[in-house]
Amino acid sequence: MKQLSKWQSLVFMAGGLLMVAGSALALFRVGVAPFVFLPGVVMYVCMQMLQRYEGRNVNVRRLRRFVLLSDVLLLLSGVLMYASFGNPFQLDQITFVQYVGNNWVVALLIAALMQLYITHRMGKELEKDH
């Protein structure tokens, strides 16, 4: 697994902190929550994409594909959070609540559980490689 530089690790950690802060702000319906969460997601996802795997372990390659899926879910949760703080798509109220509402929480929960699983499994698989 390619290691991040110190600067990239700082961006990665800052992205994670911004995601947590944005999620906490969203729980209290603070209007700047999506504008804190979305940059954090972008920073986090970009730094995860820089961590490449050059080996031949099939399990690690499969886990990297799961990372891509969880990153898409993180980005989707950011977009849904932004949409839940207004009605930018100009949907009627029932459709808005049904399809947008607080669905960002579901996407974020699935992405977080996937990240937790991937982190656990990736560590064990990389230990086997060495």
N, C-alpha and C positions, 0 to 999 in steps of 0.2 A: 504494500500500500504506500503510495507516495505521501510523504509527510508535508504538512504545510509549513511555510516559513513563520517566523515570529509575528510579522505584520499580518499575514493571512490568518493566523490563529487568533490574533486580537480582533480582527474583523468578524471571524466566526463566532467568538464569544460575545462580542457586542451585538451581533445579529440575534443570538439566542436570548440575551437580556432584553433586547427591544421587543422580541416576540412575547416574552413573559410579561413585560410592562404593558404592552398593548392589550394583551388578553385581560390583565387585571383592570385596566382602564375601561375595557369594554363591559366588564361585569357591572361596573358602576355607571354605565351609559355616558361616559365622558366623550364629548364629540371629537376629540383628537385621537381616539384609540386606533382607528384604521390607519392614521397617518404616522403612528408609532409602530404599529404591527407590520404593515406592508414593507417598509424599508428593512425591518429586521428579518422578515422572511426572505427578501431578495438577497441580503447579505449572507444569510445562513445557507441558502440554496446555492449561491454562486461559489462559496467556499467548499461546499460539499462536492460540487462538480469538479473542482480542481484536484480532489483526492482521487487519483486514478489507481486502478489495480492492473499491473502489467503481468502478473503471474498466470498460471494455467489451472489453478484450482477452480473446478466447476461450481462448487458451492459458494465461493466468494464472488464469482461472476454473477451467480443467481441473486445473491444478496445485494450486489450493486444495482441490479435491475429493480429490486424492491426499494432501494434508496431513491431511484428515479421516480417510482410511483408515489412514494411518500412525499417527495419534493413537489410533485404536481398537486397532491392533496393539500400541502401547506400553502401553495400559491392560490389554490381554489378557495381555501378558507380565508385568505386575505381579501380576495375579491368579494366573497360573500359577506365578510364583515363590513367592508366598505358599503356594499349594497344594503345591509341591514340598518345602517345609520341614516337612511333616507330612502327615497324611491327613485334612483337614477334611471331605472328602466321604464318609468311611467306606467307601471302595472296597476290594475285595479287592486283594491285592498285585500280581497280574498285570495287572489292569485299571488300577491306579494307575500302574504303571511304563509301561504301554503308552500311556495317554492323557495323563498329567500329567508324570511323570518330570522331565526337564529340557527340556521343550518350550518353556519360557519363553525359552530361548536362541534357538530358531528364530524365534519371533515378534519378539524384540528385534533379531535380525540383519536380518530382512526390513524392519522399521520403520526401522532405522538406514540401510540401503541406500536406502530410499525417501526418507528425509530428505536424504541426501546428493545424490541425483539432483534432488530438488525445489529444494534450495538452489542448485545449479548452474544449473538451467534458469530458475528464477524470476529470478535476477539478470540473466541475458541478456534475458529477456522484458521486464523492467522498464526495462532500458537502452533497448530499442527504443521503448518508450512515450514516453520523454523525448527 
